[in-house]
Amino acid sequence: MKKAMSSRERMLGTMDYRETDHTPCSFMIFQNLFLRSRDQEEYIKKEMDMGMDAVVNVGKLTHSIHKDASIREWTEDIQGEKYFIRRVDTPRGPLTQKVIQKNGWPRKDHFPILDDWLIPRSKEVLVKPEEDLEKLPYLLGDFKKQDIDSLREEAAVAEKLATEHDLMQAAGLIGWGYNGIGWWTYQIACVDMMGWLSGFEVPMMLSLTRPSIMEQYVSTISEWSIKQIEVYLDVTKADLIARRAWYETTEFWTPEAFRKIVAPTIRKEASLVHQAGRKYGYIMTAAFLPILDTILDIGIDVLIGLDPIEGKGTDMGKVKEKFLQQKKAVWGGVSGAITVENGSARDTEDAVKEALDILAPGGGFILSPVDNVSDDTDNAWKNTEVFLETWKKNRK
């Protein structure tokens, strides 16, 4: 029997396809547990008490607009609806946005520039790709010394926690909360950011009709994202740097557009991370089979988010075959929303066994519900227990 390893050794060993004592289990997001925790330390210790391979978040890097730009925000009542209006004045002209309030969001104390919830509520997007790209850099200001120092302080606390329990540290994988003005502060993104700023319809159309515009758009964000990653590499001890890519799938991009427009930015980020001796993770949970060979070719170490049910055509056997050949790791294997939150105990047990049977042989597999367990019900908590019990019985 393989000697027991620390959690950090197990997680990194799995990504390197080294022999480990057993298949690790680490929830990529576990909102239910976090909301029952005072802070990250309590959250991590609860995960460890459950036997899981907890991952320590190194902290958040806040940011603001360029020093040469200014921002104004106000609300207007239009035909009985409340609208949140934003205007960003830049040396190249203004950017304007109009967002309708639905279900109490946004609020006066929380009107972020970058957020998933903006997409269905935006009646006017902030960045119109065909006319605003020269203004875009003014939204993406340099990271200020006080923001970097704040990250450095959080990272020191994270390092102490990780060192005490020998846990892996990550940037971009998970994170919680916003800063005072509501910026999305903790996930590394490129195309997802474009969705927050411009929605999807126009960018996806332009990727087919005027791809040069989208290349410029994605490249501008990528240049800023590289600076963000450089800060994380410089001031934290993150073992893993992860990029969120929920909106980089073939639900939004053709395989050719992905290869030409999106893939080069991933390759640059992965190369930078590898130069620093760290791991590069890529968070994508659906519709990736048509671009799987490209994903394997651009330098990722681990694909985070394999969902066999909501993954829209995901074939776990085919994924395992290709990833095993390339010695790339997979993180996921069970649907969080369908199986853990809404399925039966038997469904959950069967799903965990199937994931381990298909994805664990040969190594390179980290078990997780995808992408979250957030439905705070008795059924979800019961199935979470079944999930972990089944993993412990079958993980070797």
C-alpha positions in Angstrom: 0.0 0.0 0.0 1.3 3.4 -0.9 2.3 5.5 2.1 -0.2 8.2 3.2 0.6 11.5 1.6 -0.3 15.1 2.5 -3.2 16.6 0.7 -0.8 19.0 -1.3 1.4 16.1 -2.3 -1.7 14.1 -3.4 -3.2 17.0 -5.4 0.0 18.0 -7.2 1.0 14.4 -7.6 -2.2 13.6 -9.3 -1.7 16.5 -11.8 1.8 15.2 -12.5 0.5 11.6 -13.0 2.7 10.4 -10.1 1.6 7.5 -8.0 -0.5 8.6 -5.1 -2.0 6.8 -2.1 -5.6 7.4 -3.4 -7.7 9.5 -5.7 -8.2 12.9 -4.2 -11.6 14.6 -3.7 -11.7 18.4 -3.7 -14.9 20.3 -4.4 -14.2 23.0 -7.0 -16.9 25.1 -5.3 -18.8 24.3 -2.2 -21.1 27.2 -1.5 -23.3 25.4 1.0 -20.4 24.8 3.3 -18.8 28.2 2.9 -22.1 30.0 3.8 -22.0 28.0 7.1 -18.4 29.2 7.8 -17.2 32.4 9.4 -14.1 32.6 7.2 -11.8 30.6 5.0 -10.0 29.0 7.9 -13.2 27.6 9.3 -14.3 26.5 5.8 -11.0 24.7 5.2 -11.0 22.9 8.5 -14.6 21.7 7.9 -13.6 20.3 4.6 -10.6 18.6 6.2 -12.9 17.1 8.9 -15.0 15.6 6.1 -11.8 14.0 4.8 -11.6 16.2 1.7 -8.5 17.6 0.0 -9.1 21.2 0.8 -7.6 24.0 -1.4 -6.6 27.3 0.1 -7.5 30.4 -1.9 -4.6 32.8 -1.8 -6.7 35.9 -1.8 -8.3 38.5 -4.1 -6.7 41.1 -6.3 -9.0 44.1 -6.6 -8.8 46.6 -9.4 -10.3 49.8 -10.6 -10.5 51.9 -13.8 -7.6 53.7 -15.4 -6.4 56.8 -13.7 -7.3 58.9 -16.7 -10.9 57.7 -16.7 -13.8 58.7 -14.4 -17.1 57.0 -13.6 -20.6 58.1 -12.7 -23.5 55.9 -11.7 -27.2 56.8 -11.0 -30.7 55.3 -11.2 -33.7 56.3 -13.3 -37.3 55.1 -13.2 -38.5 54.4 -16.7 -42.0 53.2 -17.3 -42.3 51.8 -13.9 -39.0 50.0 -14.0 -35.8 50.9 -12.2 -32.7 51.3 -14.3 -29.1 51.5 -13.1 -27.1 53.7 -15.4 -23.3 53.9 -15.7 -21.1 56.3 -17.7 -17.3 55.9 -17.9 -15.6 58.9 -19.4 -12.3 58.1 -21.1 -9.9 60.2 -23.2 -11.3 58.3 -26.2 -14.9 59.0 -25.4 -17.6 57.7 -23.1 -18.8 54.2 -22.4 -22.4 54.0 -21.3 -24.5 51.2 -19.8 -28.1 50.7 -18.8 -29.1 47.8 -16.5 -32.7 47.0 -15.5 -33.3 45.9 -11.9 -34.8 42.4 -11.6 -35.4 40.6 -8.3 -33.7 43.4 -6.3 -30.5 43.3 -8.4 -28.5 45.4 -8.9 -28.7 47.5 -5.7 -27.4 51.0 -4.9 -24.6 49.4 -2.8 -23.9 46.7 -5.4 -23.7 47.6 -9.0 -20.6 45.8 -10.3 -19.0 46.3 -13.7 -18.1 42.6 -14.0 -20.7 40.0 -13.1 -22.7 37.1 -14.7 -26.0 38.7 -13.5 -25.4 41.8 -15.8 -25.8 39.7 -18.9 -29.6 39.1 -18.9 -30.3 42.5 -17.3 -28.3 44.8 -19.6 -30.5 46.9 -21.9 -27.4 48.7 -23.1 -24.1 46.9 -22.8 -21.1 48.9 -21.5 -18.7 48.0 -24.4 -20.0 47.9 -27.9 -17.2 46.0 -29.8 -17.5 47.7 -33.1 -17.1 51.2 -31.7 -15.6 51.0 -28.2 -12.5 48.9 -28.3 -10.1 51.8 -28.2 -11.8 52.8 -24.9 -11.6 49.3 -23.4 -8.1 49.7 -21.9 -9.4 52.6 -19.7 -11.7 50.1 -17.9 -8.7 47.9 -17.1 -6.5 50.1 -15.0 -3.1 49.1 -13.5 -3.2 47.3 -10.2 -2.5 49.8 -7.5 0.1 49.4 -4.8 -2.5 49.2 -2.1 -4.4 46.5 -3.9 -1.2 44.4 -4.4 -0.3 45.0 -0.7 -3.7 43.9 0.3 -3.3 40.7 -1.7 0.1 40.2 -0.2 -1.4 40.3 3.3 -4.2 37.9 2.4 -1.6 35.6 0.7 0.5 35.5 3.9 -2.5 34.4 5.9 -3.3 31.8 3.2 0.3 30.5 3.2 0.3 30.1 6.9 -3.0 28.1 6.8 -1.8 26.0 3.9 1.6 25.3 5.5 0.1 24.3 8.8 -2.0 21.6 7.1 0.1 21.0 4.0 -2.6 22.0 1.6 -2.5 23.1 -2.0 -2.9 26.9 -2.7 -4.8 28.3 -5.7 -5.5 31.6 -7.4 -8.7 31.9 -9.5 -10.2 28.6 -8.6 -12.5 29.8 -5.8 -13.1 33.1 -4.1 -15.7 34.9 -2.3 -17.0 38.5 -1.9 -16.6 41.8 -3.6 -14.7 44.9 -2.6 -16.5 48.1 -1.6 -17.7 49.1 -5.1 -18.6 45.7 -6.3 -15.8 44.6 -8.6 -15.4 41.0 -9.5 -12.2 40.6 -7.6 -11.1 37.0 -7.5 -11.3 35.0 -10.7 -9.0 35.2 -13.6 -11.0 35.6 -16.8 -10.7 36.6 -20.5 -13.7 35.8 -22.7 -16.0 35.6 -19.7 -15.1 39.2 -19.0 -16.1 40.1 -22.5 -19.5 38.5 -21.9 -20.0 40.7 -18.8 -19.1 43.8 -20.7 -20.8 43.2 -24.1 -23.2 40.3 -23.7 -23.0 37.4 -26.2 -25.1 38.1 -29.3 -22.9 40.7 -31.0 -19.5 39.2 -30.0 -20.5 35.8 -31.3 -21.8 37.2 -34.5 -18.6 39.2 -35.0 -16.5 36.1 -34.3 -18.0 34.8 -37.6 -18.4 38.0 -39.7 -15.5 40.2 -38.5 -13.1 38.0 -36.5 -10.4 40.7 -36.5 -12.5 42.8 -34.1 -12.9 39.9 -31.7 -9.2 39.1 -31.9 -8.5 42.7 -30.9 -11.1 42.5 -28.1 -9.9 39.3 -26.6 -6.2 40.3 -27.0 -6.8 43.5 -25.1 -8.4 41.7 -22.2 -5.7 39.0 -22.3 -2.9 41.6 -22.0 -4.6 42.9 -18.8 -5.2 39.3 -17.5 -1.5 38.5 -18.0 -0.6 41.5 -15.7 -3.1 40.1 -13.1 -1.4 36.6 -13.3 2.0 38.2 -12.9 0.9 39.8 -9.7 -0.4 36.5 -8.4 2.8 34.7 -9.3 4.9 37.5 -7.7 3.2 37.9 -4.3 1.5 34.6 -3.6 2.6 31.0 -3.3 -0.3 29.7 -5.4 0.5 26.2 -6.7 -2.3 26.5 -9.2 -3.4 29.4 -11.3 -6.9 28.8 -12.8 -8.7 30.6 -15.6 -12.5 30.6 -15.6 -13.8 29.7 -19.1 -17.5 29.0 -18.7 -18.2 31.1 -21.8 -15.4 29.8 -23.9 -17.2 26.6 -24.9 -18.7 25.6 -28.3 -22.0 26.8 -27.0 -20.6 30.3 -27.9 -17.7 29.7 -30.2 -17.2 27.6 -33.3 -14.2 25.3 -33.0 -12.4 27.4 -35.6 -13.1 30.7 -33.8 -12.0 29.1 -30.5 -8.7 28.0 -32.1 -8.0 31.3 -33.8 -9.3 33.8 -31.3 -9.4 32.3 -27.8 -6.7 29.6 -27.8 -3.7 31.9 -28.3 -4.5 33.8 -25.1 -4.7 30.5 -23.1 -1.3 29.4 -24.5 0.3 32.7 -23.4 -1.1 32.4 -19.8 -0.1 28.8 -19.5 3.4 29.5 -20.7 3.8 32.3 -18.1 2.5 30.1 -15.3 4.8 27.3 -16.3 7.8 29.6 -16.4 7.2 30.3 -12.7 7.0 26.6 -11.9 3.3 26.6 -11.2 0.3 24.6 -12.5 -2.3 26.1 -14.9 -5.9 25.1 -14.6 -8.7 25.7 -17.1 -12.4 25.8 -15.8 -14.8 24.6 -18.5 -17.8 22.5 -17.7 -19.8 21.9 -20.9 -19.6 21.5 -24.7 -15.8 21.1 -24.9 -15.6 17.8 -26.8 -15.3 19.5 -30.3 -12.3 21.5 -29.0 -10.8 18.9 -26.8 -7.7 18.4 -28.9 -7.0 22.1 -29.0 -7.4 22.3 -25.2 -4.9 19.5 -24.8 -2.5 21.3 -27.1 -2.4 24.8 -25.5 -0.6 24.0 -22.2 -3.2 23.3 -19.5 -2.3 21.0 -16.7 -5.8 20.3 -15.5 -9.3 20.7 -17.0 -11.6 21.7 -14.1 -15.3 20.9 -14.5 -16.0 17.7 -16.3 -19.8 17.2 -15.9 -21.2 14.0 -17.4 -24.8 15.2 -17.4 -24.9 18.9 -17.9 -21.7 18.8 -20.0 -23.7 18.5 -23.2 -22.3 15.5 -25.0 -19.4 14.9 -22.6 -18.1 11.3 -23.0 -16.1 10.5 -19.9 -14.4 7.5 -21.5 -13.3 9.6 -24.5 -12.1 12.4 -22.3 -10.1 9.9 -20.1 -8.5 8.3 -23.1 -7.3 11.6 -24.6 -6.1 13.0 -21.3 -4.3 9.9 -20.3 -2.4 9.9 -23.5 -1.3 13.5 -23.0 -0.8 13.1 -19.2 -3.2 15.9 -18.4 -5.5 15.8 -15.3 -9.3 16.0 -15.1 -11.1 17.5 -12.1 -14.9 16.8 -11.7 -16.8 13.7 -12.7 -20.2 14.1 -11.1 -23.0 16.6 -11.8 -23.5 18.8 -8.7 -26.9 20.3 -9.8 -28.5 17.2 -11.2 -27.1 14.4 -9.2 -26.0 15.7 -5.8 -28.6 18.4 -5.4 -31.6 16.8 -7.1 -30.9 13.1 -7.4 -31.3 10.2 -4.9 -28.7 8.7 -2.7 -28.5 5.8 -5.1 -28.0 8.2 -8.0 -25.2 9.9 -6.1 -23.5 6.6 -5.1 -23.7 5.3 -8.7 -22.4 8.5 -10.2 -19.3 8.6 -7.9 -18.5 4.9 -8.6 -18.9 5.5 -12.3 -16.6 8.5 -12.2 -13.9 6.6 -10.3 -14.2 3.6 -12.5 -13.8 5.6 -15.7 -11.6 8.5 -14.8 -9.3 7.3 -11.9 -7.4 4.4 -13.6 -3.9 5.4 -14.5 -4.1 8.6 -12.4 -4.7 12.2 -13.2 -8.2 12.4 -11.7 -9.5 14.7 -8.9 -13.1 13.9 -7.9 -15.6 16.8 -7.5 -19.3 17.7 -8.0 -19.5 20.1 -10.9 -19.4 22.9 -10.5 -21.0 23.6 -7.1 -23.2 22.3 -4.3 -25.3 25.3 -3.4 -28.9 24.0 -3.0 -29.2 24.2 0.8 -31.7 21.4 1.3 -31.8 18.2 3.3 -31.5 16.2 0.1 -28.3 18.0 -1.0 -26.6 17.6 2.3 -27.6 13.9 2.5 -26.2 13.3 -0.9 -23.1 15.2 -0.1 -22.5 12.7 2.7 -23.2 9.8 0.3 -20.8 11.3 -2.2 -18.0 11.4 0.3 -18.7 8.0 1.9 -18.7 6.4 -1.6 -15.5 8.1 -2.5 -13.8 6.9 0.7 -14.9 3.3 0.1 -13.8 3.3 -3.6 -11.0 5.8 -3.9 -8.1 3.3 -4.0 
